[in-house]
């Protein structure tokens, strides 16, 4: 069953934090239908006719009122989600029922027990974890949403008998990549405008943050940069210069992301280190600390340079690498394999793990 040409989203707590006026303004111009059965002002459900109308697929979504209390949202009222879903599933004829639930903890179990026992698939819209496994709650298959829109999941629902019985397959997880989607000029223009505005906000915020940090900072160490390291470790630095680490900032320059702190921190050296000075601030202030240099992995080298035989640099472990090469940023990362790519000439690959 292919529902790929239908676009819908369940209204959740993070949407509610933006306020209903802002959400309605966006949804009025969006190609995606925003549904919610227990908050006024939204489409309560959608029903798709498949196979020339022979197969009717009902989709609805609810937001647990307790989430509004948790997020301290006072200007939105949500009715009883169980009653809302029961009313829809009884009055709307369907063959397949898909229910999106925005709730936390035991409330997911309570809502499923109260109204979702007839559902063929339940989507947990609030957990926000990335996985490719189907959970079973109260005997019903439940899959999680994929936080941040970084992944797409598809699930096969197959009819197994003549009595309207359907089987839910194992979800298949695919990481979203720009190459998979043909860009639309209108969307590209909106993204470019957003990125320009965000860069300016980030620039102003960075300057404010740096001024505040300079006043409070009591450094215990100092970042020196790879040129200083090469005074004693020339062959190692030359080996590093051949790796992608030595050109890490170029990736952000190509994507115009050199002002984005979420990206920068893993493409530069010493950024946001409160215990040492001279870490990367910006390409304008100290571009010499751009890229993933020696000290990005081994820590600031100021004290080591003063007493090289007494104070050793921090050894690299798998945990060091996974600070940046994690499941979200580099899901295919293999510590033992990838370490051989960036190892220093003439040195054995360390086997120290987590």
Secondary structure by P-SEA (a helix, b strand, c coil): cccccbbbbcccaaaaaacaaaaaaaaaaccbbbbbccccccccbbbbbcccccbbbbbbbbbbaaaaaaacccccccccaaaaaaaaaacccccbbbbbbbcccaaaaaaaaaccccccbbbcccccccccbbbbcccbbbbbccccccbbbbbbbbbccccbbbbbcbbbbbbbccccbbbbaaaaaaaaaaaaaaaaaaaaaaaaaaaaaaacccccbbbbcccccccccaaaaaaaaaccccccaaaaaaacccccaaaaaaacccccccccccccccccccccccccccccccccccccccccccccccccccccccccccccccccccaaaaaaaacccccccccccc
